[in-house]
Each structure stands twice: as structure tokens, then as C-alpha cells.
């Protein structure tokens, strides 16, 4: 069993990539909806939630854990690996490396939650792969909440997205890193703004490839268990709303958990 978790709906973008790569794998997705979003929470709180959820999934029999949240990875993936040395753990980091490898202008933007933007892990990632490039880290408060509430469009938010991206494009940014898994569901708003000037960089498929490398193509029933720490019915209802009917077809159970 592969366990995938996030504070809410954002990690479903990673889950979908894993499901495409491993159509027969049995998957569990846990959304910590009682505490969503993580992006505005203190570092210690985020770490405590990640360890509690990791413990819960390991006890449920998950032999591979995917931290499908940039904020949670930044603040707690190392502690999670120490807590479960016998369990493979895959984190999600902003795609700074592929952006740095492909940029033509040497100017990159990283859109992130407030917690990820201030994290030492992101600073180290930039230092390791893009130290000599012009990197602009842009906190995007409220964007993850937009996805959680399924308010993915509307003229005011579309204007906010344009107002965030256009100064970056005018500065010469040609790679826009989606530094939060929620932001993949906002690509339809961002793509028309950046088209012809910049490329959006998402890492969901890269994470799925790492899961395949660690797990292999072992069989299963292709079952998907959904769990949430609050209102799990909203999690199931969000799948078609986010265009994830392929995941909805795999759901065999939906439950609330006390992780």
C-alpha cells in the first residue's frame, strides 16, 4: 500500500500522477482537512501533524509514504524519515532544479505558500541548483484555500493571478515553479497569462517516477482509500470537481480518521 498525504486537496495532483504511473497499485490518500492549510501554520505545528499522519499510515500498512505537500516536506520530511527508518519516504520539492536546467533567461519565479517561502529547505534548494540565477520567491497567501473551497476562478481571483505573474514576466522570468501542490489546479488560470513567455514547472510526474523506482510495478487491485481528519465526504466530492474522474472510479472507501 502506498500512502499519500497533504493538508487538503493539493496532493491529489500528485496522487493522480502516481495512479497514472501505477494503475494497479493500492493507494491511500489522507487529507488533514481539520488543519488545512499548512502554509500559514507555525513550523513546529506542521512537523507534529506530519509525524502523526505518517505514524497513522505506517500503522495502516503503508510501506511507502509520499508527502504530497511542499510545505510539509520543507519542514518535516527529515523527521518523518527518522521516525520510520524502514519505510520509504518521498517528499515533494519545488521544481527549482528542472527550472534552472532549462531557463534561457536565467530568471525564475517560485510561487509558494508563506511557510515554504520562508523555509530553510527552499533556500538550500535554490543554493544548490540556482545560486547564480535570478530567483524570485513569491508567497501566494490564500491560493491554496481557493483550491480547498473549489473557488478556482472568478474575475477577482483571475485579476490577482495576472497581477502576480505579469511583473515577473516583465522582469524576464521564463520559468514559473509551482511551489505548492494545490497550484497545479490553478494552471488553467496561469497558462493564458504566461503562454509564449514562460513555462509552468510542476513536479507531480517526477514524484510519480520516483515512487515507481522505489516500489516497482508490483500488482494490486487498483483500489483507492480516501481518508480525512474532517469532512471526508468533501474529499470524495472534490475529485470530479477537479477533473479527477479517473481517481473517483478507483475509490473503494471514504472515512474520517483521528490521526
C-alpha positions, 0 to 999 in steps of 0.5 A: 500500500502506498500512502499519500498525504497533504493538508487538503486537496493539493496532493491529489495532483500528485496522487493522480500522477502516481495512479497514472504511473501505477494503475494497479497499485493500492493507494491511500490518500489522507487529507488533514482537512481539520488543519488545512492549510499548512502554509500559514501554520507555525513550523513546529505545528506542521512537523507534529501533524506530519509525524502523526499522519505518517505514524497513522499510515505506517500503522495502516500498512503503508510501506511507502509514504509520499508527502504530497505537500511542499510545505510539509516536506520543507519542514518535516520530511527529515523527521518523518524519515527518522521516525520510520527508518524502514519505510520509504519516504518521498517528499515533494520539492519545488521544481527549482532544479528542472527550472534552472536546467532549462531557463534561457533567461536565467530568471525564475519565479517560485510561487509558494505558500508563506511557510515554504517561502520562508523555509530553510529547505527552499533556500538550500534548494535554490543554493544548490541548483540556482545560486547564480540565477535570478530567483524570485520567491513569491508567497501566494497567501490564500491560493491554496484555500481557493483550491480547498473551497473549489473557488478556482476562478472568478474575475477577482481571483483571475485579476490577482493571478495576472497581477502576480505573474505579469511583473515577473514576466516583465522582469524576464522570468521564463520559468514559473515553479509551482511551489505548492501542490494545490497550484497545479489546479490553478494552471488553467488560470496561469497558462493564458497569462504566461503562454509564449513567455514562460513555462509552468514547472510542476513536479507531480510526474517526477514524484510519480517516477520516483515512487515507481523506482522505489516500489516497482510495478508490483500488482494490486487491485487498483483500489483507492482509500480516501481518508480525512481528519474532517469532512471526508465526504468533501474529499470524495466530492472534490475529485470530479470537481477537479477533473479527477474522474479517473481517481473517483472510479478507483475509490473503494472507501471514504472515512474520517480518521483521528490521526 
